């Protein structure tokens, strides 16, 4: 798998940790997170073995490192297992403009439907094996919000994921903030450590959650049940350029 490095990262001014995740509104009382380390450890070993089935792709230290970093990935792992069982790894996003203020695009999409197709493509290339349904909802209402797993607000002043909402200053940050909503954390603990390769798996130097790539690294893929070998770096770059061309 080729992990493409991000050259310019000012667009990702983000919260340091994920605050809440998509399943909690569906089953807030009964879903237990980060309580079964044995299941996580067995799954990590299986992921390692499957990834290395044809040739050595992950270093031998990988399973131990992933197990040692259980607290960093267990939330995303458990949310994914819940989704596999109950939602088929699908997520529904309702798109709004923050405070109902549309973006004055230099090159507007011909329709919001075409706009949503591009955002959907960005997510499905970034999170292959997941299914995203993105709907432009217009003016905000409680009914519209409740119809989706979470809401995304475009034209916000910052990029931020909080509760069941994502606020975007620029649509390029969508995949990173959705990753937080799915339970992933940054690979760093303070902003000064961002892009320094902190807490990356053995043999890896870039990851979307270290803000050094447009693709996820291997432990993040493991947690979200994404095959290690899938590489959509070219497609992600193309759709990002297409989205940027409208600004």
ROVONU-992104 format. One record per residue (C-alpha): residue number from 1; z, y, x. Coordinates in nm, 2 decimals, always signed. Layout:
<recs>
[rec NUM, [Z, Y, X]]
...
</recs>
This chain:
<recs>
[rec 1, [+0.00, +0.00, +0.00]]
[rec 2, [-0.10, +0.34, +0.13]]
[rec 3, [+0.16, +0.62, +0.06]]
[rec 4, [-0.01, +0.95, +0.07]]
[rec 5, [+0.19, +1.23, +0.23]]
[rec 6, [+0.24, +1.56, +0.05]]
[rec 7, [+0.14, +1.86, +0.26]]
[rec 8, [+0.29, +2.14, +0.04]]
[rec 9, [+0.60, +2.09, -0.17]]
[rec 10, [+0.72, +2.42, -0.30]]
[rec 11, [+0.62, +2.32, -0.65]]
[rec 12, [+0.91, +2.07, -0.67]]
[rec 13, [+1.22, +2.28, -0.71]]
[rec 14, [+1.42, +2.02, -0.88]]
[rec 15, [+1.77, +1.91, -0.97]]
[rec 16, [+1.94, +1.69, -0.71]]
[rec 17, [+2.02, +1.40, -0.94]]
[rec 18, [+1.89, +1.25, -1.26]]
[rec 19, [+2.12, +1.36, -1.54]]
[rec 20, [+2.03, +1.13, -1.83]]
[rec 21, [+1.77, +0.87, -1.92]]
[rec 22, [+1.53, +0.77, -2.19]]
[rec 23, [+1.72, +0.48, -2.34]]
[rec 24, [+2.05, +0.64, -2.40]]
[rec 25, [+1.96, +0.80, -2.73]]
[rec 26, [+1.85, +0.45, -2.86]]
[rec 27, [+2.15, +0.25, -2.76]]
[rec 28, [+2.42, +0.48, -2.61]]
[rec 29, [+2.72, +0.27, -2.68]]
[rec 30, [+2.61, -0.08, -2.59]]
[rec 31, [+2.39, -0.04, -2.28]]
[rec 32, [+2.59, -0.10, -1.97]]
[rec 33, [+2.44, +0.04, -1.64]]
[rec 34, [+2.52, -0.08, -1.29]]
[rec 35, [+2.75, -0.36, -1.38]]
[rec 36, [+2.55, -0.67, -1.28]]
[rec 37, [+2.48, -0.66, -0.90]]
[rec 38, [+2.40, -1.03, -0.89]]
[rec 39, [+2.10, -0.99, -1.13]]
[rec 40, [+1.98, -0.69, -0.92]]
[rec 41, [+2.02, -0.87, -0.59]]
[rec 42, [+1.83, -1.18, -0.72]]
[rec 43, [+1.55, -0.96, -0.85]]
[rec 44, [+1.53, -0.78, -0.52]]
[rec 45, [+1.49, -1.10, -0.33]]
[rec 46, [+1.22, -1.22, -0.58]]
[rec 47, [+1.04, -0.89, -0.54]]
[rec 48, [+1.05, -0.93, -0.16]]
[rec 49, [+0.92, -1.28, -0.17]]
[rec 50, [+0.64, -1.20, -0.42]]
[rec 51, [+0.54, -0.89, -0.22]]
[rec 52, [+0.52, -1.11, +0.10]]
[rec 53, [+0.35, -1.41, -0.06]]
[rec 54, [+0.01, -1.37, +0.12]]
[rec 55, [+0.12, -1.18, +0.43]]
[rec 56, [+0.43, -1.00, +0.56]]
[rec 57, [+0.43, -0.67, +0.38]]
[rec 58, [+0.80, -0.58, +0.36]]
[rec 59, [+1.03, -0.61, +0.67]]
[rec 60, [+1.29, -0.88, +0.68]]
[rec 61, [+1.56, -0.62, +0.65]]
[rec 62, [+1.43, -0.50, +0.31]]
[rec 63, [+1.64, -0.71, +0.07]]
[rec 64, [+1.96, -0.64, +0.25]]
[rec 65, [+1.89, -0.26, +0.26]]
[rec 66, [+1.80, -0.26, -0.12]]
[rec 67, [+2.12, -0.45, -0.19]]
[rec 68, [+2.33, -0.21, +0.03]]
[rec 69, [+2.18, +0.08, -0.17]]
[rec 70, [+2.26, -0.07, -0.51]]
[rec 71, [+2.42, +0.25, -0.64]]
[rec 72, [+2.11, +0.45, -0.57]]
[rec 73, [+1.87, +0.22, -0.76]]
[rec 74, [+2.08, +0.02, -1.01]]
[rec 75, [+2.04, +0.28, -1.29]]
[rec 76, [+1.66, +0.27, -1.28]]
[rec 77, [+1.67, -0.11, -1.25]]
[rec 78, [+1.89, -0.15, -1.55]]
[rec 79, [+1.70, +0.10, -1.76]]
[rec 80, [+1.37, -0.08, -1.67]]
[rec 81, [+1.51, -0.42, -1.76]]
[rec 82, [+1.62, -0.27, -2.10]]
[rec 83, [+1.27, -0.13, -2.15]]
[rec 84, [+1.11, -0.46, -2.06]]
[rec 85, [+1.31, -0.64, -2.33]]
[rec 86, [+1.30, -0.37, -2.60]]
[rec 87, [+1.01, -0.13, -2.54]]
[rec 88, [+0.75, -0.31, -2.34]]
[rec 89, [+0.78, -0.06, -2.06]]
[rec 90, [+0.64, +0.22, -2.28]]
[rec 91, [+0.76, +0.58, -2.30]]
[rec 92, [+0.67, +0.85, -2.55]]
[rec 93, [+0.67, +1.21, -2.45]]
[rec 94, [+0.65, +1.51, -2.68]]
[rec 95, [+0.50, +1.82, -2.51]]
[rec 96, [+0.61, +2.17, -2.60]]
[rec 97, [+0.57, +2.52, -2.45]]
[rec 98, [+0.91, +2.65, -2.34]]
[rec 99, [+1.02, +2.91, -2.60]]
[rec 100, [+0.68, +2.86, -2.76]]
[rec 101, [+0.51, +3.06, -2.48]]
[rec 102, [+0.17, +2.91, -2.41]]
[rec 103, [+0.04, +2.92, -2.05]]
[rec 104, [-0.24, +3.16, -2.00]]
[rec 105, [-0.46, +2.92, -1.80]]
[rec 106, [-0.75, +3.07, -1.60]]
[rec 107, [-0.96, +2.77, -1.70]]
[rec 108, [-0.81, +2.64, -2.03]]
[rec 109, [-0.86, +2.28, -2.14]]
[rec 110, [-1.11, +2.25, -2.43]]
[rec 111, [-0.83, +2.11, -2.64]]
[rec 112, [-0.47, +2.01, -2.61]]
[rec 113, [-0.58, +1.65, -2.67]]
[rec 114, [-0.78, +1.67, -2.34]]
[rec 115, [-0.49, +1.84, -2.17]]
[rec 116, [-0.26, +1.55, -2.28]]
[rec 117, [-0.50, +1.29, -2.16]]
[rec 118, [-0.49, +1.44, -1.81]]
[rec 119, [-0.10, +1.44, -1.81]]
[rec 120, [-0.10, +1.09, -1.94]]
[rec 121, [-0.34, +0.98, -1.66]]
[rec 122, [-0.12, +1.14, -1.40]]
[rec 123, [+0.18, +0.94, -1.52]]
[rec 124, [+0.00, +0.61, -1.55]]
[rec 125, [-0.14, +0.63, -1.20]]
[rec 126, [+0.20, +0.73, -1.06]]
[rec 127, [+0.39, +0.46, -1.26]]
[rec 128, [+0.13, +0.17, -1.28]]
[rec 129, [+0.23, -0.11, -1.52]]
[rec 130, [+0.40, +0.14, -1.75]]
[rec 131, [+0.24, +0.28, -2.07]]
[rec 132, [+0.28, +0.64, -2.16]]
[rec 133, [+0.20, +0.81, -2.49]]
[rec 134, [+0.19, +1.19, -2.46]]
[rec 135, [+0.15, +1.40, -2.77]]
[rec 136, [+0.12, +1.78, -2.79]]
[rec 137, [+0.37, +1.88, -3.06]]
[rec 138, [+0.32, +2.26, -3.09]]
[rec 139, [+0.62, +2.45, -3.22]]
[rec 140, [+0.95, +2.27, -3.15]]
[rec 141, [+1.15, +2.10, -3.43]]
[rec 142, [+1.43, +1.84, -3.44]]
[rec 143, [+1.20, +1.59, -3.62]]
[rec 144, [+0.93, +1.62, -3.35]]
[rec 145, [+1.19, +1.58, -3.07]]
[rec 146, [+1.34, +1.27, -3.23]]
[rec 147, [+1.00, +1.11, -3.25]]
[rec 148, [+0.98, +1.07, -2.87]]
[rec 149, [+1.19, +0.93, -2.59]]
[rec 150, [+1.21, +1.27, -2.44]]
[rec 151, [+1.06, +1.62, -2.46]]
[rec 152, [+0.87, +1.81, -2.19]]
[rec 153, [+0.86, +2.19, -2.19]]
[rec 154, [+0.57, +2.36, -2.01]]
[rec 155, [+0.58, +2.71, -1.88]]
[rec 156, [+0.95, +2.70, -1.79]]
[rec 157, [+1.10, +2.90, -1.51]]
[rec 158, [+1.21, +2.60, -1.31]]
[rec 159, [+1.13, +2.23, -1.27]]
[rec 160, [+1.43, +2.05, -1.41]]
[rec 161, [+1.53, +1.72, -1.58]]
[rec 162, [+1.84, +1.73, -1.80]]
[rec 163, [+1.95, +1.52, -2.09]]
[rec 164, [+1.64, +1.40, -2.27]]
[rec 165, [+1.44, +1.71, -2.17]]
[rec 166, [+1.21, +1.80, -1.88]]
[rec 167, [+1.14, +2.16, -1.80]]
[rec 168, [+0.83, +2.23, -1.59]]
[rec 169, [+0.73, +2.55, -1.41]]
[rec 170, [+0.41, +2.37, -1.30]]
[rec 171, [+0.27, +2.05, -1.44]]
[rec 172, [+0.23, +1.91, -1.09]]
[rec 173, [+0.60, +1.83, -1.10]]
[rec 174, [+0.58, +1.62, -1.41]]
[rec 175, [+0.58, +1.28, -1.23]]
[rec 176, [+0.88, +1.36, -1.02]]
[rec 177, [+1.08, +1.47, -1.31]]
[rec 178, [+0.98, +1.18, -1.52]]
[rec 179, [+1.10, +0.95, -1.24]]
[rec 180, [+1.44, +1.11, -1.28]]
[rec 181, [+1.43, +1.05, -1.65]]
[rec 182, [+1.36, +0.68, -1.57]]
[rec 183, [+1.67, +0.67, -1.36]]
[rec 184, [+1.55, +0.73, -1.01]]
[rec 185, [+1.74, +0.96, -0.77]]
[rec 186, [+1.63, +1.16, -0.48]]
[rec 187, [+1.64, +0.98, -0.15]]
[rec 188, [+1.85, +1.28, -0.02]]
[rec 189, [+2.18, +1.41, -0.13]]
[rec 190, [+2.14, +1.78, -0.04]]
[rec 191, [+1.83, +2.01, -0.04]]
[rec 192, [+1.87, +2.05, +0.34]]
[rec 193, [+1.80, +1.68, +0.37]]
[rec 194, [+1.48, +1.68, +0.17]]
[rec 195, [+1.17, +1.56, +0.34]]
[rec 196, [+1.38, +1.42, +0.63]]
[rec 197, [+1.33, +1.05, +0.55]]
[rec 198, [+1.69, +1.01, +0.45]]
[rec 199, [+1.77, +0.69, +0.26]]
[rec 200, [+1.42, +0.55, +0.28]]
[rec 201, [+1.37, +0.17, +0.30]]
[rec 202, [+1.30, +0.01, +0.63]]
[rec 203, [+0.95, +0.08, +0.76]]
[rec 204, [+0.88, +0.36, +0.51]]
[rec 205, [+0.85, +0.73, +0.58]]
[rec 206, [+0.73, +0.88, +0.25]]
[rec 207, [+0.81, +0.87, -0.12]]
[rec 208, [+0.78, +1.08, -0.43]]
[rec 209, [+1.16, +1.09, -0.45]]
[rec 210, [+1.18, +1.23, -0.10]]
[rec 211, [+0.92, +1.49, -0.20]]
[rec 212, [+0.69, +1.36, +0.08]]
[rec 213, [+0.44, +1.17, -0.13]]
[rec 214, [+0.27, +1.15, -0.47]]
[rec 215, [+0.35, +0.78, -0.49]]
[rec 216, [+0.68, +0.59, -0.51]]
[rec 217, [+0.82, +0.39, -0.22]]
[rec 218, [+0.90, +0.02, -0.23]]
[rec 219, [+1.26, +0.03, -0.36]]
[rec 220, [+1.17, +0.27, -0.63]]
[rec 221, [+0.88, +0.04, -0.73]]
[rec 222, [+1.12, -0.25, -0.73]]
[rec 223, [+1.36, -0.07, -0.96]]
[rec 224, [+1.08, +0.02, -1.20]]
[rec 225, [+0.91, -0.32, -1.19]]
[rec 226, [+0.59, -0.18, -1.03]]
[rec 227, [+0.40, -0.42, -0.80]]
[rec 228, [+0.42, -0.32, -0.44]]
[rec 229, [+0.05, -0.35, -0.37]]
[rec 230, [-0.08, -0.11, -0.64]]
[rec 231, [-0.23, +0.20, -0.47]]
[rec 232, [-0.36, +0.48, -0.68]]
[rec 233, [-0.32, +0.76, -0.42]]
[rec 234, [-0.69, +0.86, -0.45]]
[rec 235, [-0.67, +0.88, -0.83]]
[rec 236, [-0.35, +1.07, -0.83]]
[rec 237, [-0.49, +1.33, -0.59]]
[rec 238, [-0.80, +1.37, -0.81]]
[rec 239, [-0.61, +1.42, -1.13]]
[rec 240, [-0.37, +1.66, -0.96]]
[rec 241, [-0.66, +1.87, -0.84]]
[rec 242, [-0.81, +1.86, -1.19]]
[rec 243, [-0.49, +1.98, -1.34]]
[rec 244, [-0.45, +2.25, -1.07]]
[rec 245, [-0.80, +2.37, -1.14]]
[rec 246, [-0.69, +2.50, -1.48]]
[rec 247, [-0.43, +2.74, -1.33]]
</recs>
